[in-house]
Amino acid sequence: MKRVLAVLLTLGAAATAFAHHGWSEYNADKPLTLTGTITESGYSQPHGHVSLKTADKTWHVVLAPPSRMESRGLPKEALASGGQVTVLGYPHRSKADELRAERITVKDKTTELR
């Protein structure tokens, strides 16, 4: 019985991890570079995010998991509201205001997120 329960828990964890990585929803054939002002940010699981106000609209930018951003030298404080950033990423195929970031530049520091 313990073995069956362990297998089910393992499969459930794998399915959850797989389900949240729907990267096919983003169009990697049309990379965008956006520069703007952070109006809101979150350093939450499974991925951080920023609301980025550009010249024409506000984007929801999906970032890497907080642990990865910290290990690569991008602390929560670097994403404070009012900060200027540039992100390179892929637009969502059906959400016109969402972008998955591949890299972010804050001041003069660029962080690879993938």
Residue pairs with C-beta under 8 A, 6 or more apart in sequence:
20 46
23 100
25 92
25 93
25 94
26 89
26 90
26 91
26 92
26 93
26 99
26 100
27 90
27 91
27 92
27 93
28 90
30 90
30 91
31 88
31 89
31 90
31 102
32 88
32 89
32 90
32 91
32 99
33 86
33 87
33 88
34 52
34 54
34 59
34 61
34 86
34 87
34 89
34 99
35 54
35 84
35 85
35 86
36 52
36 53
36 54
36 55
36 59
36 84
36 85
37 52
37 53
37 82
37 83
37 84
38 50
38 51
38 52
38 53
38 79
38 80
38 81
38 82
38 83
38 84
38 85
39 51
39 52
39 53
39 58
39 81
40 50
40 51
40 81
41 48
41 49
41 50
41 51
41 76
41 79
41 80
41 81
42 48
42 49
42 50
43 66
43 69
43 76
43 79
44 66
45 65
45 66
46 65
47 62
47 63
47 64
47 65
48 63
48 64
48 65
48 66
48 69
48 79
49 60
49 61
49 62
49 63
50 61
50 63
50 79
50 85
50 87
51 58
51 59
51 60
51 61
52 58
52 59
52 61
52 85
52 87
57 97
58 97
59 97
59 98
59 99
60 95
60 97
60 98
60 99
61 87
61 89
61 98
61 99
61 100
61 101
62 89
62 98
62 99
62 100
62 101
63 69
63 101
63 104
63 113
64 72
64 101
64 113
64 114
66 76
68 113
69 75
69 111
69 113
70 76
72 111
72 112
72 113
73 109
73 111
74 104
74 106
74 109
74 111
78 106
78 109
79 85
79 106
83 106
84 107
85 104
85 105
85 106
86 104
86 105
87 99
87 101
87 103
87 104
87 105
88 101
88 102
88 103
88 104
89 99
89 100
89 101
89 102
89 103
90 99
90 100
90 102
91 98
91 99
92 98
92 99
92 100
101 113
102 112
102 113
102 114
103 110
103 111
103 112
103 113
104 110
104 111
104 113
105 111
